[in-house]
């Protein structure tokens, strides 16, 4: 379910590529608070690609908050789940 405010998602998700790791971590945290499913791919990317643990941790926590799932911290687990979800038209 899309539970959050779409108007801010693009702006906040863009901050996941900020040069400052703490801005990226804050963006991941904020996306978790917004709880909009469309931010999941960006968070999976951050979990997989970011070189800072603080960012990866916040991306993981945001993914759990948005999805209600308790998957591992492995990005491929989240990517597989997201692909399967999309294959079902976004239904659980």
C-alpha positions as CSV (number, residue, x, y, z in Angstrom):
1,X,0.0,0.0,0.0
2,X,1.2,3.5,-0.8
3,X,0.8,5.2,2.5
4,X,2.8,8.4,2.1
5,X,3.0,11.8,0.5
6,X,4.1,11.6,-3.2
7,X,4.9,15.3,-3.5
8,X,8.2,15.1,-1.6
9,X,9.4,11.6,-2.6
10,X,11.3,12.7,-5.8
11,X,13.0,15.6,-4.0
12,X,14.0,13.4,-1.0
13,X,15.1,10.4,-3.2
14,X,17.4,12.7,-5.1
15,X,19.3,13.4,-1.9
16,X,20.3,9.7,-1.9
17,X,23.1,10.7,-4.3
18,X,24.3,13.7,-2.3
19,X,28.1,13.8,-1.7
20,X,27.6,14.0,2.1
21,X,26.9,10.5,3.6
22,X,24.8,12.0,6.4
23,X,22.6,13.8,3.9
24,X,22.1,10.4,2.1
25,X,21.3,8.7,5.4
26,X,18.9,11.4,6.4
27,X,17.2,11.0,2.9
28,X,16.8,7.3,3.5
29,X,15.4,7.9,6.9
30,X,12.9,10.5,5.5
31,X,11.8,8.1,2.8
32,X,11.0,5.5,5.5
33,X,8.9,8.1,7.2
34,X,7.1,9.0,3.9
35,X,6.3,5.3,3.3
36,X,5.8,5.5,-0.4
37,X,6.4,2.3,-2.3
38,X,7.9,4.1,-5.3
39,X,11.0,4.9,-3.3
40,X,11.8,1.2,-2.8
41,X,14.0,0.9,-5.9
42,X,16.1,3.9,-4.8
43,X,16.5,2.5,-1.3
44,X,17.5,-0.9,-2.7
45,X,20.2,0.8,-4.8
46,X,21.4,2.7,-1.8
47,X,21.6,-0.5,0.2
48,X,23.6,-2.2,-2.6
49,X,25.9,0.6,-3.8
50,X,26.5,3.1,-1.0
51,X,30.0,2.9,0.5
52,X,28.9,4.1,3.9
53,X,27.4,1.9,6.5
54,X,25.3,4.7,8.0
55,X,23.5,5.1,4.6
56,X,23.1,1.3,4.1
57,X,21.6,0.9,7.6
58,X,19.1,3.7,7.1
59,X,18.1,2.4,3.7
60,X,17.5,-1.1,5.2
61,X,15.4,0.3,8.0
62,X,13.4,2.4,5.6
63,X,12.8,-0.6,3.4
64,X,11.5,-2.5,6.4
65,X,9.3,0.4,7.4
66,X,7.8,1.0,3.9
67,X,7.2,-2.7,3.0
68,X,6.5,-4.2,6.4
69,X,8.9,-7.0,5.4
70,X,11.7,-8.3,7.5
71,X,14.1,-9.4,4.8
72,X,17.9,-9.7,5.3
73,X,20.2,-6.7,4.7
74,X,21.2,-8.3,1.3
75,X,20.2,-6.1,-1.5
76,X,19.5,-9.0,-3.8
77,X,16.9,-10.3,-1.4
78,X,15.1,-7.0,-1.6
79,X,15.5,-6.7,-5.4
80,X,14.1,-10.2,-5.9
81,X,11.1,-9.5,-3.6
82,X,10.4,-6.1,-5.4
83,X,10.6,-7.8,-8.8
84,X,8.1,-10.5,-7.7
85,X,5.8,-7.9,-6.2
86,X,5.9,-5.9,-9.4
87,X,5.1,-9.1,-11.4
88,X,1.9,-9.4,-9.3
89,X,0.9,-5.8,-10.1
90,X,2.1,-4.5,-6.8
91,X,-0.1,-6.7,-4.8
92,X,1.2,-8.7,-1.7
